[in-house]
Amino acid sequence: MNERRNTTRKRSFLKGTVYFNNRHSSIDCVVRDYSEGGARLEFATVVTLPDSIELYISARDQTLQAHVRWRKDTEVGVGFNAVAAPAERSGAPGDLEHRVKQLEHELAKLHRTVLDLRNDLRHIRGES
């Protein structure tokens, strides 16, 4: 078989989590092969993923933007988008700060939604 990779792949057995749908959905996987350019992911069952995903590898505390290159049964091959600089890969403080602000914003939206739902329930019950 012709090798189409530009970088050497390494066999691995790393726990990974695939995030998609603006991080509203996630699926655990095992990273079976890994290189600077991409990875082969293995899932417990056949999965349906969008073309663009985020891959978090907990052992490396690394999140990578990726795109699906191929799918076969319970395996998915991904290519990594522009490789992050080493500081970014190790969880740079700026990245963490941005993520915390994003989560705080999402939490505030959820809080407002809960308050709206409570008010609707009170209205339905005839309470003031």
C-alpha positions as CSV (number, residue, x, y, z in Angstrom):
1,M,0.0,0.0,0.0
2,N,1.3,3.5,-0.8
3,E,2.1,5.7,2.2
4,R,0.4,9.1,1.7
5,R,1.5,10.6,5.0
6,N,4.0,13.4,5.1
7,T,5.0,12.7,8.7
8,T,5.8,9.5,10.5
9,R,2.9,8.0,12.5
10,K,3.3,6.4,15.9
11,R,1.1,3.7,17.4
12,S,-0.6,4.9,20.5
13,F,-3.3,4.0,23.0
14,L,-4.3,7.4,24.2
15,K,-7.7,8.3,25.6
16,G,-9.3,11.0,23.5
17,T,-12.5,13.0,23.4
18,V,-14.0,14.3,20.2
19,Y,-16.0,17.5,20.5
20,F,-18.4,18.9,17.9
21,N,-21.6,21.0,17.5
22,N,-19.9,24.0,19.2
23,R,-18.7,21.7,22.0
24,H,-22.3,20.7,22.9
25,S,-21.6,17.1,21.8
26,S,-18.7,14.8,22.6
27,I,-17.7,11.2,22.1
28,D,-14.9,9.3,23.8
29,C,-12.4,7.5,21.6
30,V,-9.0,5.8,21.6
31,V,-6.2,7.5,19.5
32,R,-4.6,4.4,17.8
33,D,-2.1,6.1,15.5
34,Y,-0.8,9.7,15.9
35,S,1.5,12.0,13.9
36,E,1.9,15.8,13.6
37,G,-0.4,15.7,10.6
38,G,-3.3,13.5,11.9
39,A,-4.5,10.5,13.8
40,R,-6.6,7.3,13.5
41,L,-9.4,7.3,16.1
42,E,-11.2,4.2,17.3
43,F,-14.7,4.4,18.8
44,A,-16.7,1.8,20.8
45,T,-19.4,1.8,18.1
46,V,-20.0,3.2,14.6
47,V,-20.3,7.0,15.0
48,T,-21.5,9.9,12.8
49,L,-19.2,12.9,13.1
50,P,-19.3,16.2,11.2
51,D,-16.4,17.0,8.9
52,S,-14.8,19.4,11.4
53,I,-14.1,18.4,15.0
54,E,-11.9,19.1,18.0
55,L,-9.8,16.3,19.4
56,Y,-8.8,16.5,23.1
57,I,-6.0,14.2,24.2
58,S,-6.1,14.1,28.0
59,A,-2.6,12.5,28.5
60,R,-1.1,15.4,26.6
61,D,-3.6,18.1,27.8
62,Q,-3.8,19.0,24.1
63,T,-6.8,20.1,22.0
64,L,-6.4,20.0,18.2
65,Q,-8.7,21.3,15.5
66,A,-9.2,18.5,12.9
67,H,-11.1,17.5,9.9
68,V,-12.3,14.0,9.0
69,R,-10.4,12.4,6.1
70,W,-11.8,8.9,6.0
71,R,-14.3,6.7,7.9
72,K,-14.5,2.9,8.1
73,D,-16.6,0.9,10.6
74,T,-15.6,2.1,14.1
75,E,-12.5,4.0,12.9
76,V,-12.1,7.6,11.7
77,G,-9.0,9.1,10.2
78,V,-8.5,12.8,10.9
79,G,-6.1,15.4,9.6
80,F,-5.0,18.2,12.0
81,N,-5.6,21.8,10.9
82,A,-2.7,24.2,11.2
83,V,-0.5,22.8,13.9
84,A,-0.5,25.0,17.0
85,A,2.6,26.5,18.4
86,P,4.1,24.6,21.4
87,A,2.8,27.2,23.9
88,E,-0.7,26.8,22.5
89,R,-0.6,23.0,22.6
90,S,0.3,22.9,26.2
91,G,-2.7,24.9,27.2
92,A,-1.5,28.5,27.1
93,P,-3.0,30.8,29.7
94,G,-4.6,33.0,27.0
95,D,-6.4,29.9,25.6
96,L,-7.7,28.9,29.0
97,E,-8.8,32.4,29.8
98,H,-10.8,32.6,26.5
99,R,-12.4,29.2,27.3
100,V,-13.4,30.3,30.8
101,K,-15.0,33.5,29.5
102,Q,-16.8,31.5,26.9
103,L,-18.1,29.0,29.5
104,E,-19.1,31.9,31.8
105,H,-21.1,33.4,29.0
106,E,-22.8,30.1,28.2
107,L,-23.6,29.6,32.0
108,A,-25.2,33.1,32.1
109,K,-27.4,32.2,29.1
110,L,-28.5,29.0,30.7
111,H,-29.3,30.8,34.0
112,R,-31.5,33.3,32.0
113,T,-33.2,30.4,30.3
114,V,-33.9,28.7,33.7
115,L,-35.4,31.9,35.1
116,D,-37.6,32.3,32.0
117,L,-38.8,28.7,32.3
118,R,-39.6,29.3,36.0
119,N,-41.6,32.4,35.2
120,D,-43.5,30.5,32.4
121,L,-44.3,27.7,34.9
122,R,-45.5,30.2,37.5
123,H,-47.7,31.8,34.8
124,I,-49.1,28.5,33.8
125,R,-49.9,27.6,37.4
126,G,-51.6,31.0,37.9
127,E,-49.0,32.3,40.4
128,S,-47.8,35.9,40.3
